[in-house]
């Protein structure tokens, strides 16, 4: 079962993206959108048959870069 999941990481990234988007929709402020974007980046990497470590790195890097650059704007305009 684990081999199947690891060989089809695109399914995992889609599920994670949907979970993050559902949590985002259920909350009042922007809380998980950065991780949904990171999941999308990892999904694209998975569709290009990237290694698992690279998919995880893409997820983390894109998530934290979007968080870093948009968090001040969110705090200023959305959560005020």
C-alpha positions in Angstrom: 0.0 0.0 0.0 2.8 2.4 0.9 4.5 1.6 -2.4 1.4 2.5 -4.3 1.0 5.8 -2.5 4.7 6.7 -3.0 4.5 5.8 -6.7 1.3 8.0 -7.1 2.3 11.1 -5.1 0.2 13.2 -7.3 -2.9 11.8 -5.6 -1.4 12.7 -2.2 -0.6 16.3 -3.3 -4.2 16.7 -4.7 -5.7 15.4 -1.4 -3.4 17.7 0.6 -4.3 20.7 -1.6 -8.0 20.0 -1.2 -7.7 19.7 2.6 -5.8 23.0 2.8 -8.4 24.7 0.6 -11.3 23.3 2.7 -9.6 24.5 5.9 -9.0 27.8 4.2 -12.7 28.1 3.3 -13.8 27.2 6.8 -11.7 29.9 8.5 -12.3 33.6 8.6 -8.7 34.7 7.7 -6.1 33.4 5.4 -4.5 30.5 7.2 -3.7 27.7 4.8 -3.6 29.2 1.3 0.2 29.2 1.3 0.3 25.4 1.9 -2.3 24.9 -0.8 -0.1 26.8 -3.3 2.9 24.7 -2.1 0.9 21.5 -2.7 0.1 22.7 -6.2 3.8 23.2 -6.8 4.6 19.7 -5.5 1.8 18.3 -7.6 3.4 19.8 -10.7 6.7 18.4 -9.7 5.1 15.0 -9.2 3.5 15.1 -12.6 6.9 15.6 -14.1 8.1 12.5 -12.2 10.4 14.4 -9.8 11.9 12.5 -6.9 10.0 12.5 -3.7 12.6 14.6 -1.9 12.3 17.2 -4.6 8.5 17.3 -4.3 8.8 17.8 -0.6 11.4 20.5 -1.0 9.2 22.3 -3.6 6.3 22.1 -1.2 8.3 23.6 1.7 10.1 26.2 -0.3 7.0 27.5 -2.2 4.9 27.4 0.9 7.3 29.4 3.0 8.2 31.9 0.2 4.5 32.7 -0.4 4.0 32.9 3.3 7.0 35.2 3.8 6.0 37.6 1.0 2.2 37.7 1.5 1.9 37.5 5.3 2.6 41.2 5.9 -0.1 42.1 3.4 -2.5 39.7 5.0 -1.9 41.1 8.4 -2.3 44.6 7.2 -5.5 44.3 5.0 -7.3 41.1 6.0 -6.8 40.7 9.7 -7.3 44.3 10.6 
